[in-house]
């Protein structure tokens, strides 16, 4: 990309619902064509599939929620199985946004809700404080193992339960579409890329990666993560892409 102006970006996420997204500001600033296309889809587990895990939700005293998908699917399964959450149930949310989202299903003010600072590992001190609880991690089949490893090491009662699965989107219509930058947000995005395009070659495409596990998945496929976020200097994907484009333009 050294001698090429960045003109197009593919963001592997749904299109923002509001025009106030910083991606649109980025497009205007650099005259970019930005397309949004999720590389993965959420598929709900049926009640029968959930029961096959032999998990008794009410045997636990604390629920770990790491995304809106986990919130939606946890309460969906509870509704389908006619399980009512006791008012004393504790909820451990990765960030404030997920904690606020709980209000869609419960009266937040009357519940015991504990909030991390943005990552699963930042919940660990809270887990230690509540080490006598029995934790249930409401997750998908595509999750990091940081929480499981910590709980085992700390000898805290813990189980994982899958409430939904992550599947690859059908991206065949993108086969003839070329982008200067493609931004990936999870290892599942990389899995989807190669399931759809087994012969994918990076060539001159700049790859942007969010998070350590995504970067590892890219490296494992012998690709290069040219743009990496978050960092102290670029805490968002938009900031990272913006910085990259500015530096590229300086070289011209």
Residue pairs with C-beta under 8 A, 6 or more apart in sequence:
1 180
1 204
1 206
1 226
1 248
2 248
2 251
3 251
3 252
4 180
4 204
4 248
5 248
5 249
5 252
6 30
6 32
6 180
6 181
6 206
6 244
6 245
6 248
7 31
7 32
7 33
7 180
8 32
8 33
8 34
8 35
8 178
8 179
8 180
8 181
9 27
9 32
9 33
9 34
9 35
9 179
9 180
9 181
9 182
9 183
9 241
10 34
10 35
10 36
10 37
10 174
10 177
10 179
10 181
10 182
10 183
11 23
11 34
11 35
11 36
11 37
11 183
11 237
12 37
12 38
12 39
12 40
12 182
12 183
12 184
12 185
12 189
13 36
13 38
13 185
14 36
14 38
15 36
16 23
16 24
16 36
22 236
22 238
23 34
23 36
23 238
24 34
25 238
26 32
26 34
26 238
26 241
26 242
27 33
27 34
29 242
30 242
30 245
35 179
37 169
37 171
37 174
38 169
39 168
39 169
39 171
39 184
39 188
39 189
39 192
39 193
40 166
40 167
40 168
40 169
40 186
40 188
40 189
40 192
41 166
41 167
41 168
41 169
42 69
42 73
42 140
42 164
42 165
42 166
43 164
43 165
43 166
43 167
44 73
44 76
44 163
44 164
45 73
45 77
45 162
45 163
45 164
45 165
47 77
47 80
47 81
50 77
50 81
50 161
50 162
50 163
51 81
53 161
53 162
55 136
55 159
55 161
57 78
57 81
57 83
57 136
57 161
58 83
58 86
59 134
60 133
60 134
60 135
60 136
60 159
61 88
61 89
61 90
61 133
61 134
61 135
62 89
62 90
62 91
62 92
62 130
62 133
62 134
62 135
62 136
63 74
63 89
63 90
63 91
63 92
63 135
63 136
63 138
64 92
64 123
64 135
64 136
64 137
64 138
64 139
64 147
65 71
65 74
65 91
65 92
65 93
65 94
65 98
65 102
65 138
66 93
66 94
66 98
66 120
66 137
66 139
66 143
67 94
67 98
68 97
68 98
68 101
69 140
69 164
70 98
70 138
70 139
70 140
70 163
70 164
71 98
71 101
71 102
71 104
71 105
71 138
73 138
73 163
73 164
74 138
74 163
75 105
76 163
77 83
77 163
78 84
78 85
85 106
87 110
87 111
88 112
89 111
89 112
90 112
90 113
90 114
90 130
90 133
91 99
91 102
91 111
91 112
91 113
91 114
92 114
92 116
92 123
92 126
92 127
92 135
93 99
93 102
93 113
93 114
93 115
93 116
94 116
94 118
94 119
94 120
94 122
94 123
95 115
95 116
95 117
95 118
96 115
99 108
99 113
99 115
100 108
102 108
102 111
102 113
114 123
114 126
114 130
116 122
116 123
116 126
120 144
120 146
120 147
121 146
121 150
123 147
124 150
127 135
127 150
127 151
127 154
127 156
128 154
128 156
131 154
131 156
133 156
133 157
134 157
134 158
135 151
135 156
135 157
135 158
135 159
136 158
136 159
136 160
136 161
137 143
137 147
137 148
137 158
137 159
137 160
137 161
138 161
138 163
139 160
139 161
139 162
139 163
140 162
140 163
140 164
140 165
140 166
141 162
141 165
141 166
142 165
142 166
142 186
142 187
142 188
143 160
144 213
147 158
148 158
148 160
151 157
151 158
152 158
166 188
168 188
168 191
168 192
168 195
168 196
169 192
169 196
170 196
171 192
171 193
171 196
171 197
172 196
174 196
175 197
178 205
179 205
180 204
180 205
180 206
181 205
181 206
181 207
181 208
181 227
181 241
181 244
182 205
182 206
182 207
182 208
183 207
183 208
183 209
183 210
183 227
183 237
183 241
184 190
184 193
184 207
184 208
184 209
184 210
184 214
184 218
185 210
185 211
185 214
185 237
186 210
186 211
186 213
186 214
187 213
187 214
187 216
187 217
189 214
190 214
190 217
190 218
190 221
191 217
193 200
194 200
194 221
202 223
202 224
206 226
206 227
206 244
207 218
207 223
207 224
207 225
207 226
207 227
208 225
208 226
208 227
208 228
208 229
208 237
208 240
208 241
208 244
209 215
209 218
209 225
209 227
209 228
209 229
210 229
210 230
210 237
211 230
214 225
215 225
215 228
218 224
218 225
219 225
226 244
227 240
227 241
227 244
228 240
229 235
229 236
229 237
229 239
229 240
230 236
230 237
230 240
231 240
233 239
233 243
234 240
234 242
234 243
